[in-house]
């Protein structure tokens, strides 16, 4: 019966994509404020559309989205597209240690069905949320510089992940703003942290600052651009190696367009 209902719903949507039932997921804290503002304009503009609101916590809504119980348009509304790359931004305001945000697996599982490659930008490695991200990841990029305070922080992070059963084999050590004449060398860093340096990104302040001021990607011809392109190529596939479009191809394309 459920399958029959789904087939009928799809058929109706093909006849009129702005008609029929539309399941709208929304968290309880926002529902009382946003739903009254949404329903009236929708009824006036799209009288054939039946909006069915589902109020629940973020992880539950994502589980329903993964099970195709919510419209995929909900996910599309959550992401921002930049140069062909879908970006899911972190909320600007978040309550302290909400229990539903300890486990990122519902988000990751859905994203893995939708994308070839997922890149997560975590502020640090500490806490259940970040640890669960690291455990689920195929590769963990630990970013540091070759200055002593940063290397000490990297050493603590490595020790924390070791104690939390995050495999050292998946960790890739990346040295940012690397200057050979200032701070420790790559070889000394690898020896001190008992981890081989995966790649180093040279200090290229002028190129990065110019790109930021112009709101553009850093050109591929710069030292920074060449190094970052090499990192992407080592982590993923080169453009043209896979028929299926990947996020890494899009990332590489961002640099190739700004030579």
Secondary structure, 3 states (H helix, E strand, C coil): CHHHHHHHHHHHHHHCCCCEEEEEEECHHHHHHHHHHHHHHHHHHCCCEEEEEEECCHHHHHHHHHCCCCCHHHHHHHEEEECCEEEECCCCCCCCCCHHHCCCHHHHHHHHHHCCCCCCCCCCCCCHHHHHHHHHCCCEEEEECCCHHHHHHHHHHHHHHHHCCCCHHHEEEEEEEECCCCCCCHHHHHHHHCCCEEEEEECCHHHHHHHHHHCCCCCCCCHHHHHHHHHHHHHCCCCCCCCCCCHHHHHHHHHHCCC
